[in-house]
C-alpha cells in the first residue's frame, strides 16, 4: 500500500505509525496518541488509527 499522511493535523505518516505500533507493541489508541501525537488534535483519523492498531497487531501475532 502506498504511504500517506494519516494524521493531517499532526503531519504523521501511516508508515511511521506502523513502525511505532510494531516496535513499541502499542495496543491502544491513547498509547499511539501519546507516542506520536497522531489523532490527538481533531480526532478525525482516530478510527483509521484504531483499525491500523488491530491490523498491525494481528499480523504480528500471526507471525509468532
N, C-alpha and C positions, 0 to 999 in steps of 0.2 A: 504494500500500500504506500502511496505517496505521502511524504511527510507534510504536515501543515501546522499552522498556528492554531492549537486547540483552544487556548485561552487568549482571546484578543485583548482583553483589558490589561493583562499582565505580560503579554507577549511570550507565552510559553508554548514551545513546540510539542507536538504529540510524541516524537521520539525521546524528548527529554523526560516526559512523564513515564514512558515505558521503562526507560533505563532506571529512573528513580524508584518506581514500583518494584522492579526486579531486584535491584541492588540493596534497597533498604527494607525489602519484604513488607511493603505497605499494604494494608488490607482495608483501610477506611478512608473515606473522603477527607475527613478532618486531618489525617496524617499527611495526605498529599498536599492539602492546602498549607499546612504548617511548613512543609519542606520546600515547596515550590512557589507558593503564593497563588498558584492557579486556582481559579474558582472562588477566590476569597473576596472578589470585588462585587460584581453584579450577580454572580451565581448562574448565569445563563449556560455555562459549559459544564456545570456540575453533573447533569445526567450523563454526559459523554465521558466525564472523568470516572464516574462510578461504573459505567459499562467497561471502560478500559481496565479498571482495577480487577473486575471479575475475569475478563478475558486473559489478562497477563498472568494472574494467579492460577487460573485453570490450566494454562499452557505449562506453567512452571510445575504444577502438581502432576500433570500428565507425564512429564519428563522423569520425575522422581519415581 
